[in-house]
Amino acid sequence: MSIYKSDFLVIGTGLAGLLTAHRLSRSGTVSLVSKRGAQVSNTDLAQGGIAAVTGKDDAAILHINDTLKTGSGLADLHIVEIAVREGPERVKELVELGVCFTKNGSDFELGLEGGHSRRRILHAADSTGHEIESTLLRVCRANKKIRFYEDHAAVDLILDSRPAGVRPERNVARGTYALEEHTGIIHSFLASATVLASGGAGKVYLYTSNPDTATGDGMAMAYRAGLRLINMEFVQFHPTCLYHPKAKSFLISEAVRGEGAILRNPEGKPFMAAYDVRKELAPRDIVARAIDNELKKSGAECVYLDITARPAAFVKKRFPNIYKKCLSFGIDITRDPIPVVPAAHFFCGGIETDEWGRTAMPGLYAVGEVAHTGLHGANRLASNSLLEACVFARRAADSICGNLGKKTAKSPARAEVWNYGNARHSDEAVMITHNWDEVRTLMWNYVGIVRSDKRLERAKARIKIITDEIAKYYWDFLLTRDLLELRNIACLAETIIRSAAERKESRGLHFNINYPQTEETYTANTKADRYDREGSGSRG
């Protein structure tokens, strides 16, 4: 095992992590840790683009109002104003770093997506995330102050206690323990500031648009360390993922609906007008619930997204990646409607942070989907996620650099070397596979797009049994990435269930058939504090 020391530690290599590392490298050395190869991230899969006010007919107040309206009364006005007003400058920085957004002449070609009152989505055809991810990876890999540690799965935070206790303000983050997958060795990464940029947790659900890495590791680590998770019940289900037995987690961008695609039931009839006057351009929560209802009424396995009314040449040029991918499955989207279903996509909740990405724990920051800034409220406006990552990555890095030289109170250090205890190699790996499937199926069936008190009670009872089993297994056997990910998705499943049960109304992404109305006076955030049955939560 090794102890790696650097000035700064960033966990996660999506847009938020790479931009933070790039900015921090101006002030010191950076260790950049990723669970798989650095390219594997939600950012890399993002199709639609980044929302920012750059059009001549657009204005910050319009973007602010669209975000607040979509957030259903829970978006933080101060945070929304920061993100919207700083967004154009962050986009300019991406361009300066080499990101090539699609242009129409000398101007950016701007897309339209659900919930937006203007065309303001900057995109790189329909592979915006891949363009951003690839560009930033090139920039960071060429930077001698940034060192990549790929295939290293973060396990838990390394803390200094002052005095002992789980309250986050009584601890200082010193880094993380990380499992090197190829060797099974757990190393220690120490730094003066640690940034969680580990993304979301779509894999908590059976069907998701997210890559396999999205198991909520950063959220779960922070939760075990005593930090608070906010609004975990607000899970955004993307309305349109490709439905095909050989297509795994392939998203059909919201921009397709923005360019005129129509949702049709299996009989070929449009249905969105019955749910919202904005039809296909309604926010994602409305569209996802509409599709869910249509599927339950008909018993069908999917609905269809039809863009065949647009010229074939336009479709191929605007959506080359989607066209190519669908064609590989025998679907020519210029002639055939696309079979689609909803899937878990984005978490509007996360680790509680302020406008500078600071958590309640000294030395620990969180940026991107892992964090709850307050930007999204009860529902995320399309393409505001990359905007949030850009704005708050820059702010977190600036805050960290601004604190350089400030001394942290001395405290007794915890062990910096991982304690394996009496753990042994597992001979019961079937437990991991079984519980992994059970957690995700449980969450999809009981805590999905539509919820009820009865479903939530059943989920709560079952998840307790599962987490107890996982806790015992965790202490008895040597760690693997599968075990770490199972532990994390179960931890987050429990917080989602508790938060959903606490919200006695329907608002934004949370819909409970027992409380179908929004309570206008109930605009409080739900707060999930540590509920740990594993003792200290770490062997360090």
C-alpha positions in Angstrom: 0.0 0.0 0.0 1.1 3.6 -0.6 0.4 7.0 0.8 0.1 9.6 -1.9 0.4 13.3 -1.0 -0.5 16.3 -3.1 -1.7 19.8 -2.4 -5.2 19.0 -3.7 -7.2 15.9 -4.2 -10.1 15.7 -6.7 -12.3 12.6 -6.8 -14.1 12.3 -10.2 -13.1 13.0 -13.8 -16.3 14.5 -15.3 -16.6 18.2 -16.2 -16.8 19.3 -12.6 -13.7 17.3 -11.5 -11.6 18.2 -14.6 -12.3 21.9 -14.4 -11.6 22.0 -10.7 -8.3 20.2 -11.1 -7.3 22.5 -14.0 -8.0 25.6 -12.0 -6.3 24.2 -8.8 -3.2 23.3 -10.7 -2.3 27.0 -10.9 -1.7 26.9 -7.2 -0.2 23.4 -6.6 -0.2 19.7 -7.4 -3.4 17.8 -7.9 -4.2 14.1 -7.5 -7.1 13.2 -9.8 -8.8 9.9 -8.8 -11.3 8.0 -11.0 -13.0 4.7 -10.4 -12.6 3.5 -14.0 -10.8 5.1 -16.9 -11.0 8.9 -16.7 -13.2 9.2 -19.8 -16.0 7.2 -18.2 -18.4 9.7 -16.8 -21.9 11.1 -17.1 -20.4 14.1 -18.8 -19.0 12.0 -21.6 -22.5 10.7 -22.3 -24.3 14.1 -22.2 -25.9 14.8 -25.6 -28.0 17.9 -25.3 -25.6 20.6 -24.2 -25.1 23.4 -21.8 -27.6 26.2 -21.1 -26.3 29.7 -21.1 -27.5 33.1 -22.2 -25.7 33.9 -25.5 -28.5 34.5 -27.9 -29.5 38.1 -29.0 -33.2 37.5 -28.1 -32.3 36.0 -24.7 -31.7 37.6 -21.3 -30.5 36.4 -17.9 -33.9 37.1 -16.3 -35.5 34.8 -18.7 -33.1 31.9 -17.9 -33.5 32.7 -14.2 -37.3 32.5 -14.4 -37.3 29.3 -16.5 -35.0 27.7 -13.8 -37.2 28.9 -10.9 -40.4 27.7 -12.6 -39.0 24.3 -13.3 -37.6 24.0 -9.8 -41.2 24.1 -8.4 -40.6 26.5 -5.6 -37.5 25.0 -4.2 -34.7 26.5 -6.3 -32.5 28.9 -4.4 -32.8 32.3 -6.1 -29.4 33.4 -5.0 -27.8 30.3 -6.5 -29.8 30.5 -9.6 -28.7 34.1 -10.2 -25.0 33.1 -9.7 -25.2 30.2 -12.1 -27.1 32.1 -14.9 -25.1 35.3 -14.7 -21.7 33.6 -14.5 -22.6 30.9 -17.1 -21.6 32.8 -20.2 -18.1 33.6 -18.9 -17.6 29.9 -18.1 -18.7 28.9 -21.6 -16.2 31.4 -23.0 -13.5 29.7 -20.9 -14.5 26.3 -22.3 -14.1 27.7 -25.8 -10.7 29.1 -24.9 -9.7 25.6 -23.7 -10.6 24.2 -27.1 -14.2 23.0 -26.8 -15.8 23.3 -30.3 -19.5 24.1 -30.0 -21.6 23.9 -33.2 -21.9 27.2 -35.0 -24.2 28.7 -37.6 -21.9 31.1 -39.3 -20.1 33.1 -36.7 -22.8 32.6 -34.0 -23.4 29.5 -31.8 -26.2 27.3 -33.1 -28.6 27.3 -30.1 -30.9 24.4 -29.3 -34.3 24.4 -27.6 -35.2 22.0 -24.8 -38.2 21.4 -22.5 -38.8 24.2 -20.0 -36.8 26.9 -21.8 -38.5 30.0 -23.2 -35.7 30.7 -25.6 -33.1 28.8 -27.7 -30.1 28.8 -25.4 -28.5 25.3 -25.5 -25.0 25.4 -26.8 -24.1 22.0 -28.2 -21.6 20.1 -30.2 -24.0 18.3 -32.6 -25.5 15.6 -30.3 -22.3 14.7 -28.5 -21.7 17.8 -26.4 -20.5 15.9 -23.3 -18.0 13.9 -25.3 -16.5 17.0 -26.9 -16.2 18.7 -23.5 -14.8 15.6 -21.7 -12.2 14.8 -24.5 -11.0 18.4 -24.6 -10.6 18.8 -20.8 -8.9 15.4 -20.6 -6.3 16.5 -23.2 -5.8 19.8 -21.2 -5.4 18.0 -17.9 -3.2 15.2 -19.1 -0.8 17.7 -20.6 -0.5 19.5 -17.2 2.5 18.2 -15.3 0.9 19.3 -12.0 -2.0 17.0 -12.4 -1.5 13.3 -11.8 -4.2 10.8 -12.8 -5.0 7.7 -10.7 -7.4 5.7 -12.8 -9.1 2.5 -11.7 -8.9 3.6 -8.1 -12.3 3.5 -6.3 -12.7 5.8 -3.4 -13.7 4.0 -0.2 -14.2 6.5 2.6 -12.9 9.9 3.6 -9.8 10.2 5.8 -10.7 12.4 8.7 -9.0 14.1 11.6 -11.3 14.2 14.6 -11.5 17.1 17.0 -12.9 15.7 19.3 -14.2 12.3 18.3 -17.8 12.3 16.9 -19.8 12.2 13.7 -20.7 15.9 13.5 -18.9 17.1 10.4 -17.8 20.4 11.8 -15.9 18.4 14.4 -13.8 16.7 11.7 -11.4 17.9 9.1 -11.1 16.1 5.7 -7.6 15.0 5.0 -8.1 12.9 1.9 -9.5 9.5 1.0 -8.8 5.8 1.0 -9.0 4.3 -2.5 -9.1 0.7 -3.7 -6.7 0.0 -6.7 -8.8 -2.5 -8.6 -6.0 -4.3 -10.4 -4.2 -5.2 -7.2 -6.9 -5.1 -4.5 -4.6 -2.8 -2.5 -6.1 0.2 -0.6 -4.0 3.3 -0.8 -4.2 6.6 1.1 -4.5 9.9 -0.7 -3.7 12.9 1.5 -4.2 16.6 0.6 -4.9 20.0 2.2 -8.3 20.1 0.4 -10.4 17.3 -1.0 -13.0 17.9 -3.7 -15.8 15.4 -4.3 -16.8 15.5 -8.0 -17.9 11.9 -8.3 -21.2 12.4 -10.0 -24.7 11.0 -9.5 -26.3 7.7 -8.5 -28.4 6.5 -11.4 -27.4 2.9 -10.8 -29.5 2.9 -7.7 -32.4 2.2 -10.1 -32.9 -0.8 -12.4 -33.2 1.4 -15.5 -30.9 4.4 -16.0 -29.3 6.5 -18.6 -26.1 6.6 -16.5 -22.9 4.7 -16.9 -22.0 1.8 -14.6 -19.9 4.1 -12.5 -22.8 6.2 -11.3 -23.3 4.6 -7.9 -23.3 7.7 -5.7 -19.9 7.0 -4.1 -19.2 10.6 -3.1 -22.7 11.1 -1.6 -22.4 7.9 0.4 -18.9 8.7 1.6 -20.0 12.2 2.8 -23.1 10.8 4.5 -21.1 8.2 6.4 -18.7 11.0 7.5 -21.7 12.8 9.1 -22.6 15.3 6.3 -26.1 16.0 5.4 -27.8 15.0 2.2 -30.5 17.4 0.9 -33.6 16.6 -1.2 -32.7 13.1 -2.1 -36.3 12.3 -3.1 -36.0 14.4 -6.2 -34.6 11.9 -8.8 -35.1 13.0 -12.4 -36.2 10.3 -14.8 -35.3 11.2 -18.4 -38.4 10.5 -20.5 -36.7 9.1 -23.5 -34.1 6.3 -23.3 -33.9 4.0 -26.3 -35.9 0.8 -25.8 -34.1 -2.1 -27.4 -32.9 -5.4 -25.9 -29.3 -4.7 -27.1 -29.2 -1.0 -26.2 -27.8 -0.3 -22.8 -28.5 3.1 -21.2 -28.6 5.0 -24.5 -30.3 8.3 -24.2 -32.4 10.0 -26.8 -31.6 13.7 -26.2 -34.3 16.1 -25.1 -33.1 18.2 -28.0 -34.9 15.8 -30.4 -38.2 16.9 -28.9 -36.9 20.5 -29.1 -36.5 20.1 -32.8 -40.1 18.9 -33.3 -40.3 15.2 -32.4 -43.7 14.0 -31.3 -44.4 11.4 -28.7 -46.9 8.7 -29.8 -48.6 5.8 -28.1 -48.3 2.3 -29.6 -51.4 3.1 -31.8 -49.5 6.0 -33.3 -51.6 8.7 -31.6 -49.9 11.8 -30.0 -50.7 12.0 -26.3 -48.8 14.9 -24.7 -51.6 17.5 -25.3 -53.7 15.6 -22.7 -51.1 16.2 -20.0 -49.7 19.7 -20.6 -50.3 22.7 -23.0 -46.5 22.7 -23.8 -46.9 19.1 -25.1 -43.4 17.6 -25.8 -41.7 20.7 -24.5 -43.0 20.4 -21.0 -40.4 19.8 -18.2 -39.1 16.3 -17.8 -41.1 15.4 -14.8 -44.4 16.0 -16.6 -43.3 14.1 -19.7 -41.9 11.2 -17.8 -45.1 10.8 -15.7 -47.2 11.1 -18.9 -45.2 8.3 -20.6 -45.4 6.2 -17.4 -49.2 6.7 -17.3 -49.6 5.8 -21.0 -47.6 2.6 -20.5 -49.7 1.6 -17.5 -52.9 2.3 -19.3 -52.0 0.3 -22.4 -49.8 -2.4 -20.9 -47.2 -1.6 -23.6 -43.5 -1.8 -23.0 -42.6 1.5 -24.7 -43.9 4.6 -26.5 -42.5 6.1 -29.6 -40.7 9.4 -30.4 -41.3 10.5 -34.0 -39.1 13.0 -35.8 -39.8 11.7 -39.3 -41.6 14.9 -40.2 -38.3 16.8 -40.3 -36.1 16.5 -43.4 -33.8 13.5 -43.3 -30.7 15.7 -44.1 -31.5 17.9 -41.1 -32.0 14.9 -38.7 -28.7 13.3 -39.8 -26.8 16.6 -39.4 -28.3 17.7 -36.1 -28.3 14.2 -34.5 -25.5 12.3 -36.1 -24.7 10.2 -33.0 -28.3 9.3 -32.3 -28.9 8.5 -35.9 -25.9 6.2 -36.1 -26.6 4.4 -32.9 -30.3 3.8 -33.7 -29.4 2.6 -37.2 -27.0 0.0 -35.7 -30.1 -1.5 -34.1 -32.1 -1.4 -37.3 -34.0 1.9 -36.6 -33.7 4.6 -39.2 -35.0 7.6 -37.3 -35.5 9.6 -40.5 -38.3 7.0 -41.4 -39.1 5.1 -38.2 -40.3 6.3 -34.8 -37.9 5.6 -32.0 -39.1 3.2 -29.2 -38.4 4.9 -25.8 -39.0 4.5 -22.1 -38.2 6.7 -19.0 -35.0 5.9 -17.0 -33.3 7.3 -13.9 -31.1 10.2 -15.0 -30.1 12.9 -12.6 -30.2 13.7 -8.9 -31.3 17.1 -7.9 -30.3 16.4 -4.3 -26.9 15.7 -2.9 -24.3 16.9 -0.3 -25.3 20.2 1.2 -22.9 22.9 0.0 -22.8 26.7 -0.1 -22.2 29.0 -3.2 -18.5 28.2 -3.1 -18.9 24.4 -3.1 -17.9 24.2 0.6 -19.5 21.5 2.8 -19.9 21.7 6.6 -16.7 19.8 7.0 -13.4 21.9 6.8 -11.2 20.8 4.0 -14.0 19.1 2.0 -15.8 20.5 -1.1 -18.4 19.0 -3.5 -19.1 20.1 -7.0 -21.3 18.8 -9.8 -24.1 16.3 -9.5 -22.8 15.0 -6.1 -23.6 18.4 -4.6 -26.8 20.1 -3.6 -26.3 23.8 -4.4 -29.9 24.7 -4.6 -29.9 25.4 -8.3 -32.3 22.8 -9.4 -34.9 22.7 -6.6 -37.5 20.0 -7.1 -36.7 19.5 -10.8 -33.7 20.3 -13.1 -34.2 22.5 -16.1 -32.7 20.7 -19.1 -29.0 21.3 -19.7 -28.5 23.2 -16.5 -26.3 20.4 -15.2 -23.2 21.2 -17.2 -23.8 24.8 -16.4 -23.8 24.1 -12.7 -20.6 22.0 -13.0 -18.8 24.8 -14.8 -19.8 27.6 -12.5 -19.3 25.9 -9.1 -16.1 24.0 -10.1 -14.6 27.5 -10.7 -16.0 28.8 -7.5 -14.8 25.9 -5.4 -11.3 26.1 -6.9 -11.2 29.9 -6.2 -12.3 29.3 -2.6 -9.7 26.7 -2.0 -6.9 28.8 -3.4 -8.2 31.8 -1.5 -7.8 29.8 1.7 -4.2 28.8 1.0 -1.9 29.8 3.9 -4.7 29.7 6.4 -3.8 27.3 9.2 -6.2 24.6 10.3 -6.3 23.8 14.0 -4.1 20.9 14.8 -5.8 17.7 15.7 -4.9 14.1 16.4 -4.6 12.4 13.0 -6.5 9.2 12.3 -4.6 6.2 11.0 -3.4 7.0 7.4 -3.0 3.3 6.5 -6.0 1.1 5.9 -6.7 -1.5 8.5 -7.7 -4.8 6.9 -8.6 -6.3 10.2 -9.6 -10.0 10.0 -11.2 -9.6 6.6 -10.8 -12.6 4.2 -11.4 -13.3 0.6 -15.1 -13.9 -0.1 -16.6 -17.2 -0.9 -20.1 -15.8 -1.0 -20.0 -13.4 -3.9 -23.6 -14.4 -4.8 -24.7 -12.2 -2.0 -23.4 -9.1 -3.8 -25.1 -10.0 -7.0 -28.4 -10.9 -5.4 -28.5 -7.7 -3.2 -27.4 -5.5 -6.1 -30.3 -6.7 -8.2 -32.8 -6.5 -5.3 -31.9 -2.9 -4.3 -32.3 -1.7 -7.9 -35.5 -3.6 -8.6 -36.9 -2.4 -5.2 -36.2 1.2 -6.0 -37.6 1.0 -9.5 -40.9 -0.6 -8.4 -41.5 1.2 -5.1 -39.6 4.5 -5.3 -39.7 5.3 -9.0 -41.6 7.8 -11.1 -44.9 7.4 -9.1 -44.9 6.6 -5.4 -47.3 5.8 -2.6 -47.1 5.6 1.2 -47.6 1.8 1.0 -44.8 1.3 -1.5 -42.5 3.5 0.5 -43.2 1.6 3.8 -42.5 -1.7 2.0 -39.3 -0.3 0.6 -38.2 1.1 4.0 -38.7 -2.3 5.7 -36.8 -4.2 3.0 -33.9 -1.8 2.6 -33.2 -2.2 6.4 -32.7 -5.9 6.0 -30.5 -5.5 2.9 -28.3 -2.9 4.5 -27.8 -5.1 7.6 -26.7 -7.9 5.4 -24.3 -5.7 3.5 -22.8 -4.2 6.7 -21.9 -7.7 8.0 -20.5 -8.7 4.7 -18.5 -5.5 4.5 -16.7 -6.2 7.7 -16.1 -9.9 7.1 -14.5 -9.8 3.6 -11.8 -8.0 1.7 -13.1 -5.1 -0.4 -13.9 -5.3 -4.1 -15.3 -2.6 -6.3 -18.6 -4.5 -6.6 -18.9 -4.6 -2.8 -18.1 -0.9 -2.5 -20.7 0.0 -5.1 -23.3 -2.2 -3.5 -22.7 -0.6 -0.1 -23.1 2.9 -1.6 -26.3 2.3 -3.6 -27.9 0.7 -0.6 -26.9 3.6 1.6 -28.4 6.1 -0.9 -31.5 4.0 -1.5 -32.2 4.3 2.2 -31.8 8.1 2.2 -34.1 8.4 -0.9 -36.8 6.3 0.7 -36.7 8.3 4.0 -36.7 11.6 2.2 -39.6 10.5 -0.1 -41.6 9.4 2.9 -41.0 12.7 4.7 -42.4 14.8 1.8 -46.1 14.7 2.3 -47.0 16.3 -1.0 -46.3 16.0 -4.7 -43.8 18.5 -6.1 -41.5 18.5 -9.1 -40.0 15.1 -9.5 -41.6 13.6 -6.4 -45.1 12.3 -7.0 -47.0 10.5 -4.3 -50.6 9.3 -5.2 -51.6 9.7 -1.5 -50.7 13.4 -1.7 -51.3 14.4 -5.4 -51.3 18.1 -4.8 -48.4 20.6 -4.1 -48.7 22.2 -0.7 -47.8 25.8 -1.6 -46.8 26.6 2.0 -44.5 23.6 2.2 -41.3 24.8 0.6 -38.8 23.2 3.0 -35.9 21.0 1.9 -35.7 17.5 3.2 -32.6 16.7 5.2 -31.1 13.2 5.5 -28.7 13.0 8.4 -26.4 10.1 9.1 -28.2 6.8 9.8 -25.3 4.5 10.1 -25.6 0.9 11.3 -21.9 0.2 10.5 -20.2 1.8 13.5 -17.5 4.2 12.3 -18.2 3.4 8.6 -14.6 2.8 7.8 -11.7 0.5 8.7 -9.1 3.2 8.4 
